[in-house]
Amino acid sequence: MLFKHVMIEAISYVLAPHRITSDWIEDQIAETMERLRFPRGKLEALSGIRERRFWDEGTLPSTVATMAAEQLLQRVEIDRERIGLLINTSVCQDYLEPSTACFVHRNLHLSPRAINYDVRNACLGFLTGMSIAGMMIDAGTIDYALIVDGEGSQDAVMATIRRLRRPETTKQDLRDNFATLTLGSGGAAMLLTHERFSHSGHRLNGVVTLAATQYNHLCLGQADYMKTDASALMHAGVELASATWRLAQETLPNWSDRQIALYAPHQVGARHMAAVTKALNITPAKLFLNFPTLGNIGPAALPISLAQAAEAGRLRPGDHVGLLGIGSGLNCSMMSVTW
């Protein structure tokens, strides 16, 4: 799918205040690791994640998403009445119902005419939200769209730690819960608009998406529990990413490693990123990576990576940027941006 008139007007993000090291997490389950002869240091060695972030206890996803969005709206000159769409893409939710978007909409004092709802697509949610908003902007239905995400890993990680402390925990239990211990926390917001209203110059060119839902059982999550077959998930994800890359080459203009200046990917950890880089045959130095200090922040990882790349001076006007995302299920999207 190609976009004609869609621009990224602004991006903002927030990070949780408390740094939680992989060493600290291993300290909490030290007895289990020793009993199962699981070497210390494996969590960081296998994932490449030194630390991740936690919010204060009780912080709601809508609060996080609101913080990111409010920060963005304070920076741009726009009448909030003109925002016609709010999509919340968080994996984490305030409640099963109503939608978390309802709380963000109210917190931001958006217009009653602003359509608002949640889009949940695992770690691919933010890209999915951008795609939906892009179609509506191109169709002329709305002038501005606000995509938000608020993730908090503390409840899931601490529940997993308590579970792994139990004397009946097996090595397989440890493997099944390993991915949960890599989760981080953060929030992001992005404002999309029609080119006639834009001052940024950041153009959304197009997106491709492929599904491999035969692998929908490889990562199953609840609010306080996530079971992951990490090895099988990585293998299937890399296979799907390779197929999506080929589709992007057929569909998106100038989609090649030679012409892409920087990649802002969803980031799971070191092994996953190395496998994707090798399979796609892309230049490792072009990847903007922050998982060593932020962990896996779910859908918020990709917009945070893009915003941090811009802050770090890694992007220049006119650069071709590749947004790469894979979400449990499995689904994969690749999106082309001209900065």
C-alpha positions as CSV (number, residue, x, y, z in Angstrom):
1,M,0.0,0.0,0.0
2,L,1.4,3.4,-1.0
3,F,0.4,6.7,0.6
4,K,0.1,9.9,-1.4
5,H,-0.2,12.8,1.1
6,V,0.7,11.4,4.6
7,M,3.3,13.1,6.8
8,I,4.8,12.4,10.2
9,E,4.4,15.8,11.8
10,A,5.9,15.0,15.3
11,I,7.0,12.2,17.6
12,S,7.4,12.1,21.3
13,Y,8.2,9.5,23.9
14,V,8.6,9.0,27.7
15,L,10.6,6.4,29.6
16,A,9.8,4.9,33.0
17,P,12.0,6.3,35.9
18,H,13.2,3.1,37.5
19,R,16.2,1.2,36.0
20,I,16.0,-2.5,36.6
21,T,19.1,-4.5,35.7
22,S,19.2,-8.1,34.5
23,D,21.6,-8.8,37.4
24,W,18.8,-7.6,39.8
25,I,16.3,-9.9,38.2
26,E,18.6,-12.8,38.5
27,D,19.2,-12.0,42.1
28,Q,15.4,-12.4,42.7
29,I,15.4,-15.9,41.3
30,A,18.9,-16.9,42.4
31,E,17.8,-20.0,44.4
32,T,15.8,-21.4,41.4
33,M,18.7,-20.7,39.0
34,E,21.2,-22.5,41.3
35,R,18.9,-25.4,41.9
36,L,18.4,-25.8,38.1
37,R,22.1,-25.2,37.4
38,F,21.2,-22.2,35.2
39,P,24.4,-20.1,35.1
40,R,24.3,-16.5,36.4
41,G,24.6,-13.8,33.7
42,K,22.6,-15.8,31.2
43,L,19.7,-13.3,31.0
44,E,22.0,-10.5,29.8
45,A,24.2,-12.8,27.8
46,L,21.4,-14.3,25.8
47,S,19.3,-11.2,25.4
48,G,21.9,-8.4,25.3
49,I,19.7,-6.5,27.7
50,R,21.5,-4.9,30.6
51,E,18.5,-3.1,32.0
52,R,14.9,-2.2,31.4
53,R,12.6,0.4,33.0
54,F,9.7,0.2,35.5
55,W,7.0,2.7,36.3
56,D,5.8,3.5,39.8
57,E,3.4,0.8,41.0
58,G,-0.1,1.5,39.8
59,T,0.8,3.6,36.8
60,L,-1.8,3.0,34.1
61,P,-1.1,2.5,30.4
62,S,-3.5,5.4,29.6
63,T,-1.4,7.7,31.9
64,V,1.8,6.8,30.1
65,A,0.2,7.3,26.6
66,T,-1.2,10.6,27.8
67,M,2.2,11.8,29.0
68,A,3.8,11.1,25.6
69,A,0.9,12.7,23.8
70,E,0.8,15.8,26.0
71,Q,4.5,16.2,25.5
72,L,4.0,16.1,21.8
73,L,1.1,18.5,21.7
74,Q,3.0,21.1,23.8
75,R,5.6,21.2,21.0
76,V,3.4,21.6,17.9
77,E,1.1,24.4,17.0
78,I,-2.2,22.7,16.4
79,D,-5.7,23.2,17.6
80,R,-6.7,19.9,19.4
81,E,-10.2,20.3,17.9
82,R,-8.6,19.4,14.5
83,I,-7.4,15.9,15.7
84,G,-9.9,13.6,14.0
85,L,-8.6,10.3,15.1
86,L,-6.9,8.9,18.2
87,I,-5.6,5.3,18.1
88,N,-4.1,3.7,21.2
89,T,-1.9,0.7,20.2
90,S,-0.8,-0.5,23.7
91,V,-0.5,-4.2,24.5
92,C,-1.0,-3.1,28.1
93,Q,-4.6,-2.0,28.9
94,D,-6.2,-0.2,31.8
95,Y,-9.3,-2.5,31.6
96,L,-10.8,-5.1,29.3
97,E,-13.4,-2.4,28.6
98,P,-13.8,0.4,27.9
99,S,-10.9,1.0,25.5
100,T,-7.8,2.6,26.9
101,A,-8.2,5.2,24.1
102,C,-11.3,6.5,25.9
103,F,-9.2,7.5,28.9
104,V,-6.4,9.1,26.7
105,H,-9.1,11.0,24.7
106,R,-10.6,12.4,27.9
107,N,-7.2,13.2,29.5
108,L,-6.2,15.2,26.4
109,H,-9.5,17.0,26.1
110,L,-9.9,16.1,22.5
111,S,-13.0,16.9,20.5
112,P,-16.1,14.7,20.9
113,R,-15.9,14.4,17.1
114,A,-12.5,12.7,17.3
115,I,-12.8,9.0,16.6
116,N,-11.0,7.0,19.3
117,Y,-10.4,3.3,19.7
118,D,-7.7,0.7,20.5
119,V,-5.8,-1.3,17.9
120,R,-4.1,-4.3,19.3
121,N,-1.7,-6.2,17.2
122,A,1.0,-7.3,19.7
123,C,4.4,-5.6,19.1
124,L,3.2,-4.5,15.6
125,G,0.4,-2.3,16.9
126,F,2.0,1.1,16.4
127,L,2.8,0.4,12.8
128,T,-0.8,-0.9,12.3
129,G,-2.2,2.2,13.8
130,M,0.0,4.4,11.5
131,S,-1.3,2.4,8.5
132,I,-4.9,2.9,9.4
133,A,-4.4,6.6,10.1
134,G,-2.5,7.0,6.8
135,M,-5.4,5.5,4.8
136,M,-7.9,7.9,6.5
137,I,-5.7,10.9,5.9
138,D,-5.3,10.0,2.2
139,A,-9.0,9.5,1.9
140,G,-9.6,13.0,3.2
141,T,-11.6,11.7,6.2
142,I,-9.4,13.5,8.8
143,D,-6.8,16.2,8.9
144,Y,-4.8,15.0,11.9
145,A,-4.3,11.6,13.6
146,L,-2.7,10.9,16.9
147,I,-1.2,7.4,17.5
148,V,-0.3,6.6,21.1
149,D,1.1,3.8,23.1
150,G,1.8,3.2,26.8
151,E,3.5,0.1,28.0
152,G,4.4,-1.0,31.6
153,S,6.3,-4.3,32.2
154,Q,6.5,-4.2,36.0
155,D,3.4,-6.2,36.8
156,A,4.2,-9.0,34.3
157,V,7.9,-9.2,35.3
158,M,7.3,-9.2,39.0
159,A,4.5,-11.8,38.7
160,T,6.9,-14.0,36.7
161,I,9.6,-13.6,39.3
162,R,7.2,-14.8,42.0
163,R,6.2,-17.7,39.9
164,L,9.8,-18.7,39.1
165,R,10.7,-18.6,42.8
166,R,8.4,-21.6,43.5
167,P,10.2,-24.8,44.4
168,E,8.4,-26.8,41.7
169,T,9.7,-24.6,38.9
170,T,11.4,-26.6,36.2
171,K,14.0,-25.7,33.6
172,Q,11.3,-25.7,31.0
173,D,9.3,-23.2,33.1
174,L,12.4,-21.0,33.1
175,R,12.7,-21.2,29.3
176,D,9.0,-20.5,28.8
177,N,9.2,-17.4,30.9
178,F,12.6,-16.1,29.8
179,A,11.2,-13.6,27.3
180,T,8.9,-12.0,29.9
181,L,12.0,-11.0,31.9
182,T,13.3,-8.9,29.0
183,L,10.2,-6.6,28.9
184,G,10.7,-2.9,29.4
185,S,8.4,0.1,29.9
186,G,7.8,3.3,27.9
187,G,5.3,5.4,26.0
188,A,5.2,7.0,22.6
189,A,3.0,9.4,20.5
190,M,3.0,10.3,16.9
191,L,1.0,13.0,15.0
192,L,0.2,12.3,11.4
193,T,-1.3,14.8,9.0
194,H,-2.0,15.7,5.4
195,E,0.9,17.2,3.5
196,R,-0.9,20.5,3.0
197,F,-0.9,21.0,6.8
198,S,2.6,19.7,7.5
199,H,5.8,21.7,8.4
200,S,8.0,18.7,9.1
201,G,8.9,17.3,5.7
202,H,8.8,13.7,7.0
203,R,6.8,11.8,4.4
204,L,5.1,8.4,4.9
205,N,5.6,6.6,1.6
206,G,4.0,3.2,2.0
207,V,3.7,-0.1,4.0
208,V,3.6,-3.8,3.3
209,T,2.3,-6.4,5.7
210,L,2.4,-10.2,5.7
211,A,0.9,-12.7,8.1
212,A,2.0,-16.2,9.2
213,T,-0.8,-17.0,11.7
214,Q,0.1,-20.7,11.7
215,Y,2.5,-19.6,14.4
216,N,-0.1,-17.9,16.6
217,H,0.7,-20.2,19.5
218,L,4.4,-19.4,20.0
219,C,3.9,-16.4,22.3
220,L,0.8,-16.3,24.5
221,G,0.4,-13.5,26.9
222,Q,-2.0,-12.5,29.7
223,A,-1.7,-9.4,32.0
224,D,0.5,-11.2,34.4
225,Y,1.8,-14.2,32.4
226,M,3.5,-14.7,29.1
227,K,4.7,-18.1,27.7
228,T,7.1,-18.0,24.8
229,D,8.8,-20.6,22.7
230,A,11.7,-18.1,22.0
231,S,13.7,-20.3,19.7
232,A,10.7,-21.3,17.5
233,L,9.4,-17.7,17.5
234,M,12.7,-16.3,16.4
235,H,13.0,-18.8,13.5
236,A,9.4,-18.2,12.3
237,G,9.8,-14.4,12.7
238,V,13.0,-14.3,10.6
239,E,11.3,-16.4,7.9
240,L,8.4,-14.0,7.8
241,A,10.6,-11.0,7.9
242,S,12.5,-12.3,4.9
243,A,9.3,-12.8,2.9
244,T,8.1,-9.3,3.9
245,W,11.4,-7.8,2.8
246,R,10.9,-9.4,-0.6
247,L,7.4,-8.0,-0.8
248,A,8.7,-4.5,0.2
249,Q,11.2,-4.7,-2.7
250,E,8.4,-5.4,-5.1
251,T,6.0,-2.7,-3.7
252,L,7.8,0.2,-2.0
253,P,10.0,2.6,-4.0
254,N,13.8,2.5,-3.4
255,W,13.5,-0.3,-0.9
256,S,17.0,-1.7,-0.7
257,D,19.8,-1.7,1.9
258,R,21.8,0.5,-0.4
259,Q,19.1,3.2,-0.5
260,I,17.9,3.0,3.1
261,A,20.0,5.3,5.4
262,L,18.6,4.0,8.7
263,Y,16.4,1.3,10.2
264,A,14.2,1.9,13.2
265,P,13.1,-1.6,14.2
266,H,11.0,-3.2,16.8
267,Q,13.6,-4.7,19.2
268,V,13.4,-7.9,21.0
269,G,17.0,-8.5,21.9
270,A,20.5,-9.3,20.6
271,R,19.9,-12.8,19.1
272,H,16.8,-11.7,17.3
273,M,18.3,-8.6,15.8
274,A,21.4,-10.5,14.7
275,A,19.3,-13.1,13.0
276,V,17.1,-10.6,11.2
277,T,20.1,-8.5,10.1
278,K,21.8,-11.6,8.6
279,A,18.6,-12.9,7.0
280,L,17.8,-9.6,5.3
281,N,21.5,-8.9,4.5
282,I,21.3,-5.4,5.8
283,T,24.0,-3.2,7.1
284,P,24.2,-3.6,10.9
285,A,25.5,0.0,11.4
286,K,22.2,1.3,9.9
287,L,20.1,-0.2,12.7
288,F,19.3,2.2,15.6
289,L,19.3,-0.1,18.6
290,N,18.4,0.8,22.2
291,F,17.3,-2.6,23.6
292,P,20.5,-3.0,25.8
293,T,19.2,-0.2,28.1
294,L,15.4,-0.3,27.4
295,G,14.6,-4.0,26.9
296,N,11.6,-5.0,24.7
297,I,9.1,-2.2,25.0
298,G,6.5,-3.8,22.7
299,P,4.8,-1.5,20.2
300,A,6.4,1.6,21.8
301,A,9.9,0.3,20.8
302,L,9.7,1.4,17.1
303,P,8.5,5.0,17.6
304,I,10.9,5.5,20.5
305,S,13.8,4.2,18.3
306,L,12.8,6.6,15.5
307,A,12.6,9.5,17.9
308,Q,15.9,8.7,19.5
309,A,17.6,8.3,16.2
310,A,16.5,11.8,15.3
311,E,17.7,13.2,18.6
312,A,21.1,11.5,18.1
313,G,21.6,13.2,14.8
314,R,21.4,9.9,12.9
315,L,18.7,11.3,10.5
316,R,19.1,14.1,7.9
317,P,16.4,15.6,5.7
318,G,15.8,13.4,2.7
319,D,17.1,10.2,4.3
320,H,15.2,7.0,3.4
321,V,14.2,5.3,6.7
322,G,12.9,1.7,7.0
323,L,10.5,0.9,9.9
324,L,10.6,-2.8,10.6
325,G,8.1,-4.6,12.9
326,I,7.2,-8.1,13.8
327,G,4.4,-9.0,16.2
328,S,3.3,-12.2,17.8
329,G,0.6,-13.9,15.8
330,L,2.7,-13.7,13.6
331,N,2.4,-10.5,11.6
332,C,5.2,-8.4,10.0
333,S,5.1,-4.9,8.5
334,M,7.8,-2.8,6.8
335,M,7.2,0.9,6.3
336,S,9.0,3.4,4.1
337,V,9.6,7.0,5.4
338,T,11.5,9.9,3.7
339,W,12.8,12.0,6.6
